[in-house]
């Protein structure tokens, strides 16, 4: 059944868009060839959407089951994207979302006209997409066709054709965007020579595909393109303008090679001051995009004189969250007070952990930890901050959660842009992280250490016991609220009535395929008697299998099991 265009749909869209951009992030990074191959368009889009999604989730907190209004949700989406916009593509995405919010938050009354609202959600969505494209074109100082701007306009034009519910309109917009994206290599010569489509446009197609999923339930996930695999070699042969990776250069903005710095900042200023700022920055450099309104703006420009760009912002209002990137060095940094340099360690470990006990265990092993709670996963920025705290030239990142794979990958890419060599080991449980730490040798060559840690984590099967919150279907049958669920490698394998017996069944199933070591991480609810019972069960039923116990502490899972 089609979903109404309400706050719940806005939240679903933001979550699906974040997941879609996470899945496409590496592909989008790889095909970014215009005007400079800076290899982080996908990462910047992901980080921008992550900020938008967090803002939407925040307005739902404490308001359920009623939840926020559509206006509150869509304004949060736009504001979150604005304050978290990264790079040129992220800045344009923020303006697209702001344009949609101007319509959706006012039931379709265009701000400039005060006109009547459309009579149906489908017409409303088409109007919002049209306003989004207009706003994006207005934000870019020198628009270029064959970019994300072209894709946005095509989506808006296609959305205005069908008569129907918002799901049908979203599908039309998605189809129109895909067709426009496929044509971008014929509009920009550099894309044609490299054999790729526009990277920002590819990201917008992913976001619109998520909108289709949120409104109609239809899955329109894109298969990763194979074009990017040979894009770099192809571009060298055909003469595309490739350069060293840095922070993403203009998607939808032109001109060619030039300024050495990217300058981005949030700015509090009135409209008149921003108009003067646009003129001044346009004379200082290129790739100028200014988005926002109502006193808050996000400014993006490429210049040779970064100080002059910041000074222009000071004259216009109050700039903050200032970020300056030197393209040649790929050295992204935030402007901050000078601090005495501290010698970097050679290697560090960063791990996401749930529970004070596990946090202490990882810290004792030398890891920099990112504490988390159930249902409150860390954002990529928290992982990047942890990498910075580790203050090492080489960092091994252990997410310890399958759901964090996209977040961790984006954080690793961001940290690499700051000059840190990061290896992401896709640990899906803290017990896999423990196994990786057990074989970590900081004096070994980095690549060899990563291979050993990855092998140890991959050889560790993992399980978790949890209590069902409601009746639901599972891969092991129907569970009732209060049942104990035994999840093996992420899937429900056992449904039981109490912890010890369920844990014993899970252990037997896991050890049936063999094993040398069992790791048990006990939550606060698991007594010492239960721990002794489980140890005895392994000892009596599985000879030559050792067992090691850890206390997870407050906020940890009920019971984690690892079998190596």
N, C-alpha and C positions, 0 to 999 in steps of 0.2 A: 504494500500500500504506500502511495507517495507520502512523503513527510511534509508537513506544513513548514513554511519558512519562519520558524519561531526560534526562541533562544536555544532550545535543545538541539535544533538542526544546526545552528551556528556553532555550538560547542562540538557537535559531531564532526562538522566540516573541518574545524581547526585541528582536531585530533587526527582525522584521516589525512589531511594535507601534510601534517608534520610527519606522519609515517611514510607517506608517498615520497616526500622530499628526502627522507632518510634513506629509503631504498634506492632512489635515483641519484643521490648525492655524488657518488664517485663518478658515475657516467657524466653528469653535468659538469663536474670539475674538469673532466678529461677533454670535453669538446669545446671548452671556452677558448676561442681563437681570435675574437674580435673585441677591441682593436689590438689587444696584447694578450698573449697566452699566459694568464696569471693563475689559472688552475684552482680557483676557489669559489666560483660562482655558485655551485651546488652547496658548498659549506655555508656561504653567506645567506643563501635563501633559507637553508635549514635553521640557522641561528635566528634569523628574523622571525620565521614562523614559530619557532620555539618560544620566543618572547611573547608573541601574540597569543599562543595557546595557553601559556601560563596566566596571562591577564584574563582570559575568558574563564579559566578554571577558578580564578580568585573570586570573581563576582558570583559564582555559584556557591562558594563556601559559606556555610551557615544559612543559606537561603532555601535549601531543599526541604520539603519536596516542591514548594511553590516555585522556587528559582527566580532568576531575574527576568525582566521583560526583554523582548527582542532588541529594543533600543539600547538597553544597558549592555547586553551581550555583544552587539555589533560595535558599539563604541569602545568597549574594552578590547575587542579584537584589533581595531584600528589603532588605538592608543598603544597597545602592547607592541604592535609591529613598528610604530613610529619610534618609540624610545629604544627598541632593540634592533633597529635596522642596521645591517652590516653590508658594506660595499655598495656598489652602484645598483646591482640587481635587487638587493634587499630594500634599498631606499625606494626604488620604483614599485616593488611589491607593496610596501607600506602605503604608498600613495594610491595604488589600485584599491586596497582595502578601505582606505579613508574615503575614496570616492563612492564606494558601495555603501559605506556607513552613512554618508550624507543623505542617501535616499532611504535606506532601510530603517534608519533610526527615526525618520520623520514620516513613516508610512507613505513614502513615495512623493512627498511634496518637494519638488526641486528647490533648493535654497535660493536660487537666483530668480525664480518665477513665482513662488508661492502658489503653484497650480494645484489642482485637485489630485487626490491620490488615485492610482489605478484601482480597478475593481477586483483584481485577482492577484494572487501571489506570483503567478507566472509573469504577468505584465510588470509587476513590481520588480522582480528579479531582472528582467530585461532592461528596465530603466536603470537599475543600479549598475549593471555591467556597462551600460553606455556611459554613465557618469564616471565610472572608474577609468575607462579608456581616455575620456576627455581630460580628467584630472592628471593622469600620467603624462599625456602629451604636454600639458601646460607646465608641468614641473620640470621638464627637461629643457635646457637652454637651447640646444641644437638637435632636435630629433632626427634620427636616421631610420629609414625604412629597412625591413629585413631583420628587425630586432624584436624584443619583447613588446615594444609599443605596437608594432604591426600585428602581432599575434593577439594582443588585447583588443585592438580595434576590430579585427575579424571576428573574435568571439562575441563582441557586443553586437555586431551587425547580424550574425547568425542567430543570436538570442532573440532578436526582434521579429523573426520570421514566423515561428510556430505559434499557434494559439493553443493554450493548454495550461496544465499545472506547472509548478515551478520545476518539477523533475524533468519534464519535457524540454523546458527552456534551458535548463542546465546542460542537458544532453546536446542540444543544438549548439550551445556555446562551446562545449568541449569539442564537438566535431568540427566546428568552424575554426577553432584554435589549432587543431591538429593539421587541418589542411593548410592553414597559413604557415605553420611551422615547417611543414614539408617544402614549402616554396621559398623559404628564406635563403637557401644557397643560391637561388637564381636572382636574388635581390642584392646580395652582398657578395662581391667577388671573392673576398678572403674566405668566406664560408664555402663557396663553391670549390676553390682550390684545395681546401683542406678536406672536403668531402663530409662536412658536418652541418648540422642545423644550428640555429642560434641557441646558446646555452640558457640565457634568461627566458627565452620563449619556451624551451623545453621544460623549465621549472614551472612556468605558468600553466602549461598543459597538465602537469601533474597536480597542481592545485585545483584546476577546474575538474579534473577527473575525480578528485576527492569530493568536490561539491556534488557531482552526480551521485556518488555513493551515499552521501549524507541525505540527499533529497529523495532518491528513488530506491536505494538499496542495491542498485546495479553496480557490479564490479567492472571497472574499465581500466584496470591497472595496465600500465604500459610495459611491454617487454623491453629490457635494456637493449639499446641500440648497439650494433656491432661496429657502427661507423667510427666510434671514437677510438677503437683499439689501434687503428693504424693512422689516426689523424695526425699525430706528431710527425711521423716519418713522411707521410704524404705531403704535409704542409712544407716540410723542408725541400722536398723535390720540386714542388710547384711554386715555391717562393713566398709562402705566407709569412707574416711578420710575427715570428715566435720570439719570446723573450723569457728571461729568468722569472720563475714564479715569485709573486709578491702578493699584494692584496688586490682584489679583483678590480679590473679596469672597466671602462664604460660598456654597458650592455644597453643599447638603445641610444647611445650618445656617440658623437663622433668628434674627434678626428683621429689621426694616426698617432705615431710615436711622439713623445715630447716630454712633458713635465716629469720631474723626479719624485714628487711626493703626492700621496693621497692624503687629504685632510677631511676629517669627518667630525662634526660636533652637533650636539643639541643646542638650540638657541631659543631663549625667551625674548621675544621682540614683537613689536606691532607690525601691521601690514606695510605701512609706509617705510619703516626702517628696513624691512626685508626686501622691498622693491629696490631700494638703493643698494642693498648688499648684493643682490643678484647682478646689478650692473657692474659693480666694482669687481666681484669675483670673476665675472665673465671676461673682464679685461686682464685678469691675473693668470688665467689658465684655461683648461677645458674640462670636458666631462662634468659639467656643472648640473647638479640636480638639487633642487630645494623643495622639500615636501612638508606638509603640515598645515597649520592654521590655528586660529583661536589662541594666538599668543605663544604656541610651541611649534618649533620647526626642527627638521633634521636637514643639515647642510652637508653636501658632498661635493668635492671639487679636486681636480688634479692641478698642481702648481709646482713651479720651481722654488718659489719663496713661501715656505709653509708659515713662517712668522707673519707675513703680510696677510695671509688668509685668516689667521686667527685674530690678528689686530682688527681686520674688517668686521669680524664677528663681535668683538668687544665694542666697537663703535656703534654697531646696530642694536646691541642688547646685552644679554648675559649668556655667553657660551659656556657649556660644561660638557662633561664626558668627551673631552677632546681626544681624538686619536689621529696620530700622524704615522704614515707608513712610507719608508724609503723603498721604492720599487726595486732598485738595484740590489739592495741588501736583503729585501724581504723581511725587514725588521719592524714588524708592527708593534707599536707601543702606545700607551696612554700618556698624555702629558701630565707629569706629576712633579712634586718637589724632589730636588736632587737628593739622592741618598748615597752614602759611601758604598762602593762595590763590595760584595761578599764573594769569596772564592766559591765556585761551583764544585759540587761533588761530581765524581765521574758518572755514577749511576744511582738511580733511585727507583723506588717502587711506589705506585699510587694505587690504592685499592678502595673500592666502595664496600662498606661494611654496615651491617644492621645489628645493633646490640653493643652495649659497652664492653661486654666480655670479649666478643670477637674483635672489637676495636683495639683492646689492649693486647690481644694475641698478635694481631697484625703489626701494631706499633712496636711490640717487643722484637719482632722479626725485622724491624727497620723500615717498615712501610709508612708512607704518609697516607692517612686515612680520610675518607669522605663519609661521615656518618649519615645514615638514612633511616627512615621509619617505614613501616608497612604502608603502602599507598601513597608515599611521598618520595618519588624517585628524584634524584638530584638532576639539576639542569647541566647542560654542557659547560656553562660558565663556572660552576662549582668544581667540575673536574679540571678545567684549565687552571683555576686558582690553586688547586692542589698540586698540579704539575709545577707551577711557579714556586709553591712553598717547598717542594722537594729540592729545588735549586740544584738540579743536576743537568749535566750535558746529555745524558741518556736516561730515559724513563720507560719503565715497563708499566703499562696500565692494565689493571685487573678490574673489570666492571662487576663481575660476580653476579650477573643477572642477565638472562637472555633478553629481557625487555629493554635493556640499556644499550643494545648493540649500536643503534643509530646515534644515540646521544654520545656514546664513548668515541665512535668513529669521527664525529664532527669535532669533538674536543681534541682528539689526537691531531687532526688536520690543523686546527687553530694553533695548537702548541708548536707544531712543526714550523708554522709561519713565523714563529718567534725565535726560531733557531735551535729548538730542542729536538733531539732525535728520539722519537716516540715509537714504541712497539706496542700494539694493542693485542693482548691475548684474550680471545673471546670466552672468558670463563663465564659459565652460566649459573654458578652456585658458589657460595663462599668456600665449600669444601674443595672445589676444584682450585680455588685460589690458594688454599692451604697446601694442597699438593704441589702447586707451582712454586710456592715459597720454600718448600722443603728442599727443592733441588737448586734453588737460586745460589749462584756463586758470583759475587760482584767482581772478583779478580779475573774471571773468564772473559774471553772476547764477547762483545755484546750479542752478535748474531748467534754464537754458540749457546749463550745463556738463554736467549729467547727461545731457541729451538728446544732446549732441554725443559724449560718451564712449560712450553706449549705441549710437549709430548706428555709430561706428567699430568697436566690438567686434562688433556684429552683421554688419558687412560683411566680417569677417575669417573665412575658412574655416580650419579647424585640422586638423592631422594629427599623429600620434605613431607612432614606430617602437618596437617592443618585441620581446623574445625570448620565444617560447612556452615555458612551463614544463612542459607535458605535452601529450599528444595530446588534441585536442578538436575538436568541430564549431564552425565559424565561418560567418559569412555569405558568406565567400569559398571555403568548402570545408573539408576536414579538414586540420588542421595537425599537425605532429609536434613533439615536444620539441626545442628548439633552432632551430626555424624563426624567421625574421624576419617579424613581422607589421606591416603598414602599416594603421593605423586612420585613416580619414578621417571627420571629424565624429562620432567615437565608435564607428564600426562598422568591422570588419575588411574591408578592400577588396582587400588584396594580401597574398599569402603568398610569401615569397622565401627564398633561401638565404643571402644576405649583405647587409650594410647598404647599400653604395653603389647596387647595382642596384635594390634594393627602393625606396630613397628616390627614385631617378630615375623609376620607374614612378609612384610616388605624386605627385611633382611634376608630371609630365605630365598625369595625370588631373585634378589640381586646377587647373592652368593652362589646360586645354582650354576652360573656361568664361570665361577671361579673367582678368586680374590686372595690377596695376601694381607691387606690391612683394611680395617673398618674404622672410620672416623665418625664419632657421634658428637654433635653440637647440641647441647641441651638448653631449652628455654627455661624461664623461671618456673613454669608450671610443672616441669618434670622433676619428680623427687629423686633423692639419692637411691631409694629402694627400687624405683623403676630403672634407673641407670644400672644398678647392680644386676637386676634381672636380665636386661638386654645383654650385658657383658657375659653373663653366665650362658645365655642362649647361644651366643656366637661360639663361646668356648666349648660347650657341650656338643653342638651340632656341626661345627665346622673346624676340624682340627687344623692346626698350624696357621690359623688366621688370628692376627693380633688385633687388639682393639685399643683405641685411644679416645679419651673423653675430654671435651672442653665445655665450659659453661658460657653460653651465649650472652647472658646478662639481660637487663631490661631492654625491651623493644625487639629482642631477637625472635626468630621463628620458633614455633613450638618444639620441633625436633628436625635437625638436619642430619642426613646420613651420607657418607661418602665411602665408596668401595674402590680400592686401588688393586 
